[in-house]
Amino acid sequence: MLPFEMTDEQRRVAIDTAQLHEAYMAAFFKSRSYRGGMHWKKAKGKEYLFRSLDRYGYGKSLGPRSKETETVYKEFHEKKQEVFSKLKGLKERLREQARFCRAARIARVPRVVSAILRLLEQYRLLGASLQIVGTHALYAYEARAGIFFERGLLATQDMDLLWDVRPKLRLFATGEVDAGGLIDLLRKADRSFDLLGKRSFRAVNQAGYMVDLIKPEPKSLRLQETRQMGGSNDLMAAEIKNLQWLVSSPKLEQVVIGEDGYPATMVVPDPRAFAIHKLWVAHQKSREAVKKKRDRSQALAVCKVILKYLPEYQFRRDELRMFPEEIVSDAARTMENSDLPPGFDA
């Protein structure tokens, strides 16, 4: 399955869209510091400047009315208007750019996936706590390489979110997502998402699209790690053997384009780690035969892309030390026996 290279025009549109997305996200995060408002409150016959921090009215007093607090009040509202005006302009540009992406035929990622990715980024969960693994990671690798994988290699009806429980989880908007956790965030992307069953690791929407939350098995059976981001009604992460290899591998961050033409950031494992892990999975006796063949095809497709289009990801043992040596050696033998060109530094 040889990939198709982007045309010069497709590359230009993809680069412009990625830069626009980065500008929008920078403006978005700046706008969060102006959430709520600033107004005058009367108490005991005096006026105080009050900074509200959310829609519930929580906030703090900044002191009695004076020249200093009047300056603070004026500057806050001027800067807030400036930031939100810029954000509005960038939204309009993104809407226009989405048309170019669709026309250039680079709008690839399922709409529900790109919506979830944008929310994960906005809530500061992407990369620090969650990354995309499995088939959908191929969208990031093809975007980085400037190629398109054959559609059959990408077809799937589920998205795997790998949770690294080591960093302390901190959701961006306290009070909006904390209690409900990940399931509440998924419902912001598509309100039909619901747990497949009580205490399930899987959520599914009315179209049958599934999102799985997974994490590595604890190092010790005696160690009980948290498995839910939110309360008792949230997804409960499935603990899977040897996912620590992917959690410990370097990350690749890439802007991808949704089917609707709008961009989103995707964080995935280093493509070499993806390939080696997929080859290991393909050799597991418990793995279904059909899935084994698909795992192997995806691994070798990524290897070919690395060797031809991503020389910065040269295969080197010293950069793959998160994997046991025998796993890397097995992967090397598989690659040597395939039709890959030279390039694996065993």
C-alpha positions as CSV (number, residue, x, y, z in Angstrom):
1,M,0.0,0.0,0.0
2,L,2.1,2.9,-1.3
3,P,1.1,6.4,0.0
4,F,0.1,9.2,-2.3
5,E,2.1,12.4,-2.1
6,M,0.5,15.8,-1.6
7,T,0.6,18.2,-4.4
8,D,2.3,21.6,-3.9
9,E,-1.0,23.3,-3.6
10,Q,-2.2,20.8,-1.0
11,R,1.0,21.4,1.0
12,R,0.5,25.2,0.8
13,V,-3.1,24.9,2.0
14,A,-2.1,22.5,4.8
15,I,0.7,24.8,6.0
16,D,-1.5,27.9,6.0
17,T,-4.2,26.0,7.9
18,A,-1.8,24.8,10.6
19,Q,-0.4,28.3,11.1
20,L,-3.9,29.7,11.3
21,H,-4.9,27.1,13.9
22,E,-1.9,27.9,16.0
23,A,-2.8,31.6,15.9
24,Y,-6.4,30.8,16.9
25,M,-5.3,28.6,19.8
26,A,-2.9,31.3,21.1
27,A,-5.8,33.8,21.0
28,F,-8.1,31.3,22.6
29,F,-5.9,30.7,25.6
30,K,-5.3,34.4,26.0
31,S,-9.1,35.0,26.0
32,R,-9.5,32.6,28.9
33,S,-7.8,35.1,31.2
34,Y,-10.7,37.5,30.5
35,R,-13.4,35.0,31.3
36,G,-16.0,36.4,33.6
37,G,-16.0,40.1,34.0
38,M,-15.1,43.2,36.0
39,H,-17.6,45.6,37.5
40,W,-18.3,47.9,40.5
41,K,-20.1,46.7,43.6
42,K,-21.5,48.7,46.4
43,A,-20.9,47.7,50.0
44,K,-21.4,49.7,53.2
45,G,-21.7,52.9,51.2
46,K,-18.5,52.4,49.2
47,E,-17.8,51.1,45.7
48,Y,-15.4,48.2,45.1
49,L,-14.0,46.8,42.0
50,F,-15.0,43.2,41.7
51,R,-13.5,40.6,39.4
52,S,-15.9,37.8,38.6
53,L,-14.2,34.6,37.5
54,D,-17.1,32.5,36.1
55,R,-20.7,32.5,35.3
56,Y,-21.7,31.5,38.9
57,G,-20.4,34.9,40.2
58,Y,-17.4,33.6,42.0
59,G,-14.6,36.1,42.2
60,K,-12.7,38.6,44.4
61,S,-12.6,42.2,45.3
62,L,-9.7,44.3,43.8
63,G,-10.1,47.1,46.3
64,P,-12.2,50.3,46.7
65,R,-12.8,52.7,43.9
66,S,-9.7,54.9,43.2
67,K,-7.7,56.2,40.3
68,E,-5.7,52.9,40.3
69,T,-8.8,50.6,40.3
70,E,-10.4,52.8,37.6
71,T,-7.3,52.3,35.4
72,V,-7.5,48.6,36.1
73,Y,-11.2,48.6,35.1
74,K,-10.6,50.5,31.9
75,E,-7.6,48.5,30.8
76,F,-9.3,45.2,31.5
77,H,-12.3,46.0,29.3
78,E,-10.2,47.5,26.5
79,K,-7.9,44.4,26.4
80,K,-10.9,42.1,26.6
81,Q,-12.5,43.7,23.7
82,E,-9.3,43.6,21.7
83,V,-8.7,39.9,22.4
84,F,-12.2,38.8,21.7
85,S,-12.3,40.9,18.5
86,K,-9.1,39.2,17.3
87,L,-10.6,35.8,18.2
88,K,-13.7,36.6,16.2
89,G,-11.6,37.5,13.2
90,L,-9.6,34.3,13.4
91,K,-12.9,32.3,13.6
92,E,-14.0,33.9,10.3
93,R,-10.7,33.2,8.7
94,L,-10.9,29.5,9.8
95,R,-14.4,29.3,8.3
96,E,-13.0,30.5,5.0
97,Q,-9.9,28.3,5.2
98,A,-12.2,25.3,5.8
99,R,-13.6,25.7,2.3
100,F,-10.1,25.7,0.9
101,C,-9.2,22.6,2.8
102,R,-12.2,20.8,1.5
103,A,-11.6,22.0,-2.1
104,A,-7.9,20.9,-1.9
105,R,-9.1,17.4,-0.6
106,I,-7.0,17.4,2.5
107,A,-9.9,17.2,4.9
108,R,-9.3,13.7,6.1
109,V,-10.0,13.2,9.8
110,P,-13.5,12.1,10.9
111,R,-15.5,15.1,12.0
112,V,-16.2,13.7,15.5
113,V,-12.5,13.0,16.0
114,S,-11.4,16.5,15.1
115,A,-14.1,17.9,17.4
116,I,-12.9,15.8,20.3
117,L,-9.3,16.8,19.6
118,R,-10.1,20.5,19.7
119,L,-11.8,20.1,23.1
120,L,-8.9,18.1,24.5
121,E,-6.5,20.8,23.5
122,Q,-8.7,23.6,24.8
123,Y,-9.0,21.8,28.2
124,R,-5.2,21.3,28.2
125,L,-5.5,17.5,28.3
126,L,-3.9,16.7,25.0
127,G,-0.3,15.7,25.3
128,A,0.1,16.2,29.0
129,S,-2.4,13.5,30.0
130,L,-3.9,12.0,26.8
131,Q,-2.6,11.0,23.4
132,I,-4.1,9.3,20.4
133,V,-3.0,5.7,19.7
134,G,-4.1,3.1,17.3
135,T,-5.4,3.6,13.7
136,H,-6.2,7.3,14.1
137,A,-2.5,8.1,14.8
138,L,-1.9,7.5,11.1
139,Y,-3.6,10.8,10.3
140,A,-0.8,12.6,12.2
141,Y,2.0,10.7,10.5
142,E,0.6,11.3,7.0
143,A,0.1,15.0,7.7
144,R,3.7,15.3,9.0
145,A,5.1,13.5,6.0
146,G,2.9,15.3,3.4
147,I,1.3,12.1,2.1
148,F,-2.0,10.3,2.1
149,F,-2.3,6.7,3.3
150,E,-4.7,4.4,1.4
151,R,-8.2,4.8,2.9
152,G,-8.5,1.1,3.8
153,L,-5.6,1.4,6.1
154,L,-7.4,4.2,8.0
155,A,-10.9,2.8,8.2
156,T,-12.1,2.4,11.8
157,Q,-15.1,3.1,14.0
158,D,-13.2,3.7,17.2
159,M,-10.7,6.1,18.7
160,D,-8.2,5.1,21.4
161,L,-7.2,7.6,24.0
162,L,-4.1,6.6,26.0
163,W,-4.1,8.1,29.4
164,D,-0.8,8.8,31.2
165,V,-1.9,8.8,34.9
166,R,1.5,9.9,36.1
167,P,1.0,13.7,35.8
168,K,-1.6,15.2,38.1
169,L,-4.7,15.6,36.1
170,R,-5.9,19.2,36.0
171,L,-8.9,20.1,33.8
172,F,-8.8,23.6,32.4
173,A,-12.3,24.8,33.3
174,T,-12.9,23.8,36.9
175,G,-16.6,23.3,37.6
176,E,-17.5,22.6,34.0
177,V,-15.8,19.3,33.4
178,D,-14.2,18.1,36.7
179,A,-17.3,16.3,38.1
180,G,-18.4,14.6,34.9
181,G,-14.9,14.0,33.6
182,L,-14.1,12.7,30.1
183,I,-17.7,11.7,29.3
184,D,-18.9,15.3,29.7
185,L,-16.2,16.5,27.4
186,L,-17.2,13.9,24.7
187,R,-20.7,15.1,25.0
188,K,-19.6,18.7,24.2
189,A,-18.3,17.2,20.9
190,D,-21.5,15.1,20.3
191,R,-24.2,15.1,22.9
192,S,-25.3,11.6,22.0
193,F,-22.2,10.0,23.5
194,D,-22.9,7.7,26.4
195,L,-21.2,4.9,28.3
196,L,-21.5,1.5,26.7
197,G,-22.3,0.1,30.2
198,K,-21.8,1.0,33.8
199,R,-18.1,1.5,34.6
200,S,-17.2,1.0,31.0
201,F,-14.0,2.1,29.3
202,R,-15.9,2.8,26.1
203,A,-18.4,5.6,25.1
204,V,-20.4,5.3,21.9
205,N,-22.6,7.9,20.1
206,Q,-25.8,7.4,18.1
207,A,-23.9,6.8,14.9
208,G,-22.0,3.9,16.5
209,Y,-18.7,5.7,16.8
210,M,-16.7,4.6,19.9
211,V,-14.1,6.2,22.1
212,D,-12.0,4.0,24.3
213,L,-10.0,5.1,27.3
214,I,-7.0,3.0,28.0
215,K,-4.0,3.1,30.3
216,P,-1.0,0.9,31.1
217,E,-1.2,-1.8,33.6
218,P,0.3,-0.8,37.0
219,K,3.8,-2.0,37.5
220,S,2.7,-4.0,40.5
221,L,-0.6,-5.9,41.0
222,R,-0.7,-4.4,44.5
223,L,-0.7,-0.9,43.1
224,Q,-4.1,0.6,42.5
225,E,-4.0,3.6,40.2
226,T,-6.9,5.9,39.4
227,R,-9.0,4.8,36.4
228,Q,-11.5,7.6,36.2
229,M,-10.9,11.3,35.3
230,G,-14.2,12.4,36.8
231,G,-16.8,11.0,39.1
232,S,-18.3,7.6,39.4
233,N,-20.3,8.0,36.1
234,D,-17.2,8.7,34.0
235,L,-15.3,6.2,31.7
236,M,-13.2,3.7,33.6
237,A,-9.9,3.2,31.8
238,A,-9.1,-0.3,30.6
239,E,-5.6,-1.4,31.9
240,I,-3.6,-3.0,29.1
241,K,-0.3,-4.8,29.1
242,N,2.8,-3.0,27.9
243,L,1.2,0.3,27.0
244,Q,3.9,1.9,29.2
245,W,6.1,1.7,26.0
246,L,3.9,4.1,24.2
247,V,3.4,6.3,27.3
248,S,7.2,6.6,27.7
249,S,8.0,7.2,24.1
250,P,8.5,10.7,22.7
251,K,5.4,12.5,21.4
252,L,4.6,13.8,17.9
253,E,2.3,16.9,17.8
254,Q,0.7,17.6,14.4
255,V,-2.1,19.7,13.1
256,V,-4.6,17.6,11.1
257,I,-7.7,18.6,9.1
258,G,-11.1,17.3,9.9
259,E,-13.6,16.2,7.2
260,D,-15.4,19.6,7.8
261,G,-12.2,21.4,6.8
262,Y,-11.4,22.7,10.3
263,P,-8.0,21.9,11.8
264,A,-7.2,20.3,15.1
265,T,-4.0,19.3,17.0
266,M,-3.3,15.6,17.4
267,V,-0.7,14.2,19.8
268,V,0.5,10.7,19.0
269,P,3.5,8.5,19.9
270,D,6.8,8.8,18.0
271,P,6.1,7.0,14.7
272,R,8.9,4.5,15.3
273,A,7.3,3.6,18.7
274,F,3.9,3.1,16.9
275,A,5.5,0.8,14.3
276,I,7.4,-1.3,16.9
277,H,4.4,-1.6,19.2
278,K,2.1,-2.6,16.3
279,L,4.5,-5.3,15.2
280,W,4.6,-6.7,18.8
281,V,0.8,-6.7,19.0
282,A,0.7,-8.5,15.6
283,H,2.7,-11.4,17.1
284,Q,0.5,-11.9,20.1
285,K,-1.2,-15.3,20.1
286,S,-4.3,-13.9,21.7
287,R,-4.8,-11.3,18.9
288,E,-7.4,-12.1,16.3
289,A,-6.0,-13.1,12.9
290,V,-7.7,-10.4,11.0
291,K,-6.5,-7.7,13.4
292,K,-2.9,-9.2,13.3
293,K,-2.7,-8.6,9.5
294,R,-4.0,-5.1,9.8
295,D,-1.6,-4.3,12.7
296,R,1.4,-5.5,10.5
297,S,0.2,-3.6,7.5
298,Q,-0.1,-0.4,9.5
299,A,3.3,-0.9,11.1
300,L,5.1,-1.5,7.8
301,A,3.2,1.4,6.1
302,V,4.5,3.8,8.8
303,C,8.0,2.4,8.5
304,K,8.0,3.1,4.8
305,V,6.8,6.6,5.3
306,I,9.5,7.2,8.0
307,L,12.3,5.9,5.8
308,K,11.2,7.9,2.7
309,Y,9.7,11.1,4.1
310,L,10.7,11.5,7.8
311,P,14.5,11.0,8.0
312,E,14.5,12.8,11.3
313,Y,13.0,9.7,12.8
314,Q,15.8,7.3,11.8
315,F,15.5,3.9,13.5
316,R,18.2,3.8,16.2
317,R,18.2,1.5,19.3
318,D,19.5,4.2,21.6
319,E,16.4,6.3,20.8
320,L,14.0,3.3,21.4
321,R,15.3,2.3,24.8
322,M,11.7,2.4,26.3
323,F,11.2,-0.9,24.5
324,P,12.9,-4.2,25.7
325,E,15.9,-5.0,23.4
326,E,14.3,-8.2,22.2
327,I,11.2,-6.4,21.0
328,V,13.3,-4.0,18.9
329,S,15.3,-6.9,17.5
330,D,12.1,-8.8,16.6
331,A,10.8,-5.7,14.8
332,A,14.1,-5.3,13.0
333,R,14.0,-8.8,11.7
334,T,10.4,-8.3,10.5
335,M,11.4,-5.2,8.7
336,E,14.5,-6.8,7.1
337,N,12.3,-9.6,5.7
338,S,9.8,-7.1,4.3
339,D,10.1,-5.0,1.2
340,L,11.4,-2.0,3.1
341,P,14.3,-0.1,1.7
342,P,17.6,0.1,3.8
343,G,17.5,2.4,6.8
344,F,16.9,0.4,9.9
345,D,19.9,0.9,12.1
346,A,19.9,-2.4,14.1
